[in-house]
């Protein structure tokens, strides 16, 4: 039965490997026509994209020098009434983030996470500045009129800030602009001191006419934000559209967005995400959201240069404007659960999330004592194997029983070996074997089913190690500096392959001919090459599990003693009476010989 067990293990990992290779892809490059956002009410083109300095479409500032002051942009023929005389930045720091706003367009210029570092050891930036100037900054506004859109996103607003700047208190920023053409805009930002949540509200009107602008989140959270060069590991993904409505989450890559970019519904949350982080509007209510994928050419010409994929989104409230909350931060389970218990579903733990969440909580509990996620994985693996100890023991005992009756099973098979598979008499063989199992108290599935039950744990652990942000950049020891990245020297995969070969060698051989057994010895080598590209934490988990299984195998062998192999009686004395019993009464009365 161990052949079926190992085959099932191999198929499980093969499915995981092929899934990652075939379905977890980077977003395809959209064509140039798809680079602009769709304006609310169907407006597009000139009103669809605002550059980083606020100009709309091709209306870029005359000066290419970022240090040179940009001209004040107002509505055609209008004079600014409430506006600043120059562009300036406003820096806000809380316990978790360092945010920088620009008064030009009253938009977000930088959002750095203090508790998460990039490859240079600096706070991680979630608003990528290295994008073409034709792309908007977060919290740009979009209205049907292109000229008004350009003014809203380029004019230097007057800034009023409340709060003393302390990290423990909330911060409120109010930006205001108006001109003689009747355009008046107020944008308010509220930052919580100990949260990644930002509350935004706008009020825009032209004379007595109230406008409901769409809010643009420009291309951000691209893959370069987390690596400096490329994704942390092959299990990351390009930015995806992420939204939840009617209790169902959808995660869409660029290929699906190109076909259907706009969605309208009552959302629980909606925005974009990457492997470990996301930017979403939380509980926006009834809204229309439009996504725009963007792919930029590689930076530099070195071997590590790679195309950069981004995704922008525009969210337009359906109905009167109201304050809208935005979560811009990590996909940390506890952080999201503190906001809303349904918000945790934004973390993509896969089909075994019901198992992953307890595993994650257990891992974090152990980490609270050992303060090293590598050793936490080792201890959690030991605990898991202690829990499934009875299952493994039962499996080994069942395979040992199968091994003991192997000669008798082989004798029955030999008697029917000359019959064709289609011969009705061939069914007698199966009935005799089943009768033999019944007499000896052997369950043919007893060695397989207990070994299949831990498979959900294995897959759940894989999902945990490749998804949980707690393990992002977590070191173990010596050369392992990141448990979510592959082992750079392949030490763990090689030792894991050797341990699995050892485990296979000492397993009881039941119903496996020598040729099949040799073929099964190749499987550890296959696993070793697969684990070369797996996270080192996964290889560590599998290695500890293998070593535990080897030790348990030796313990069980010692506990139950050597197998008592039953020798079948000579074929001449085995007179088959009927199909049901497989032996005559005389044959059943004869004692069987055992050898030890």
Phi, psi and omega in degrees: 000341181293340177297318179292322179299309181294325177295320178295318177299314180299317181294323178300311181290329177295319178297315179299316182296314181292324177301314180294322184287325188261327189249335178268089186242160171284154183294139176291156181285122176283157179282172186296331182291343182261008184282342183263151178276157178271130182283155179295151180072014177094354180289142179208191178073248185297329181267006189267339182219138180238133185284173187296338177261005174104343181290148183262137176060237183271001183280066180280155178297150185294325183271129178273351180279116183296339181280341181283139180294132179278149180292152177288127181255124177231174179298146181306128178077006183251162178241136179292130179258313176240104183197156175278161181268358179201166178274139177207159181259150176238118182260131178232130179237130175242189180294334187246333187227159169239111184249142176233123177251149172251139179283350176282100184087355180052063186230166180275128183255330182206142178217098184253139181265120186288334184266000180229125185259153173270189184293341179267002181080016180255159179307135186290130180267128179256355175247103185284126181268347183270061177231158180304147183294350179280001181256142188281154170280158176303143179071024164290153180251148184227119178236164183300327182277122185294320181294318178295322177299317179297320180292315181301327186257003181233341183289145177277105183286153169280137186248134171233130183238133176249154183104153184268006179084001179290147183290342186266356182244158179290156179235134178238131176240134177235124178247135182223144178210144172206156178219176185289348177280000179094359180282125179225129183224136174231128179236126183240136178235134176235123180249125175283145185291327185238040183214165173260017183265137176234130178257128184237139175216137177234154175220111184234131176213153174242103187065237179267357183270121180271130178257151174242089184289155168276150181256126182259133168249107185294175182304118180205176180058034175287171186295335180292337181299333186257349187228335187084334180227304183206183182301151181300321179210171183290354181264000172284177180212159176293163180306140181237153169285134182226123175206155182230129177210143180057035178074014182233133180264143174233136178231116189236131174275175186301326182301322178282327181293323179301324181282324182218089186277342188243138180223136179232126183190181171265107190264143167283318172202155182203136179171220180228157176217157169239196189304310187244353188226165179204158173230110184222150169278125185262124181051055178286350182077210179291121185203164174241128182238134181237130182255148177223109176283151181216132177237127181252153180293161181297153172272131178075184182234008182288172181295337181269358179293135183216153177298148183249124182252133179230172172211131176253157175216152178235126181243127183240117178297142174259108185113190182299145178293144179211164178303139181234130180269140177236130173259121182232091185182200186281154173271063180269128188300312183292322179297316180291321180295327178294334178278311181195135184295335177278344182292337181294342180289352173292338176279122186272085179272356177087192187290340181255033181300331179296338176263325184297318184299312175298324177298316180297315179297320178294318180296318180291326177296315178295320180300328178299340179258320186261341176057034175207120185289336176295309178291332175295320177297317180299311182293320179295323177297319178297317180297317179299317181290331173295321181291325181263011178305313180299324180294315179295320180298315179298323179295316180294318179298318180296318178292328177295319177297321177297323179294323182293323182266008181304316179300319180293320178297319180295323180295319178295318180295324180294326181293334182252012187292334182276351179277146177286158181295334181274354180290127179303331180292344180295335179295336178298325181299312180297322180291324176293319180296317179296324177294322177297316177301319182293317180295324184269357181069038182253131174258113184298337178266358184296331180273346185261310186300313179301331179280337179281333183299324179287353182302315176303325176296319181297313181292322178296321179294322176299314179297321179299311185291333183262357185236320187294125181291340178302332182266359180296118180070014182284123180276163175245280179198155177052247187274352181271101182259351180207112183289346178268355179255155178297154176296119185293336181250006176061023183291309181298316178299321181292314179296322178298318178296320178295318180295323179290324175296319177297315179299318180294326183293324185266359180289146177300136179268107180236122178058033177233121179283164184303324181294315178296321180297321178295322179294323180293337178291343180282334184301320176302326178293321178297315179298322182299316180290327176295318185286350177300325180259003178276160174303141182298331176296326178291317177297323178296315179300313183292324179296313180297320178298319179296315181296321177296316181297323178295312179299320179293326179296315178296319180297315181295319178300320179292322185291316185266352177080176181291156181291143173262099185279124180275131178263124181291151175293157177305148184301329183294333182269353181266084183270114181284123181274307179207178183292325187291317187266324180086349179216156171282166179298323180295319181293324179293331182283340182288137179290150178263149181265139178239146175235142178235000000 
